[in-house]
Amino acid sequence: MLIAISSMGGSLDSQVSEKFGRAPYFLIVDTETMKFTPLLNAAGSMSGGAGPEAVRQVSAHGVSAVLTGQLGPNAVTALAAAKISAVTGLTSAKTVRQAAQEYAGKKS
C-alpha cells in the first residue's frame, strides 16, 4: 500500500511535519517494502490553497492514505473527494520511518 507522510526532509529518518499543506516534503512510502519517493511540496510556499494543492500532488502518486499532524478544512474536503484516508495527530517526535512502520503494523 502506498501512503504519503508529511515530512521535514527527504529521507525516512526525517521528522514528521505536523502541518500537511505547508510540509516541506511528502514521502510516498510503500508500506510493504519501505521503498519511498521524496516529493518536494510545491504547495508549501503558496499564499492560499496549499491543502488542496498538496492533496492533488499526493493523489497523483496513487496513495491510499495520508499521515500528518493536522489538516486544514480544505485539505479534509479534497482528501474525501480523492477517496484518500487521513491519519492525523502525528508529531515531529516521530520519524517518517516510525510513522510508516506503525501504520503498516496497524493495517496488518
DANORCOR-V145479 format. One record per run of one state. SS is the DSSP state (alpha for helix, beta for strand, coil for the rest). FROM is the first residue (numbers start at 0). TO is the last residue. Records with the same first field share a line. If there is no record, write none. Layout:
BEGIN
SS: FROM-TO + FROM-TO
END
This chain:
BEGIN
coil: 0-0 + 7-13 + 16-17 + 19-23 + 30-34 + 40-40 + 45-48 + 59-63 + 67-68 + 70-71 + 81-83 + 87-93 + 107-107
beta: 1-6 + 14-15 + 18-18 + 24-29 + 35-39 + 64-66 + 69-69 + 84-86 + 94-94
alpha: 41-44 + 49-58 + 72-80 + 95-106
END
